[in-house]
């Protein structure tokens, strides 16, 4: 069996504080290094959701790598080509931006965990998003290997 090259993936949502952060971490932690994850937002909040930060700490993910940032930093950079751009906004509520400088644009809809007031419930929802994104990325990997 031949393995694919390492793929870069940009996760995009509106605020870049929770869902896209979970995508970045899932790509970097759950795919045996076949994906390199990044994240950005169309209107970044400038802060990482506290529940997402707690998950990152528990997973041993380097907190200093997490930053709520604008998609514009990738658009304006010479290093702006991605194999995948995946929007993770909720279709019904959020206006997801499209990133055109990539080979594959995908949309995986997740409801906004910021709407969940209870911290532990929000954290649980983010963990579910993290795990689901990991499963979807690994399914993409299997599809590319065969």
Helices and strands as residue ranges (DSSP letters): E 7-13, H 19-29, E 35-41, H 50-59, G 63-65, H 72-75, E 82-87, E 102-107, G 113-115, H 119-145
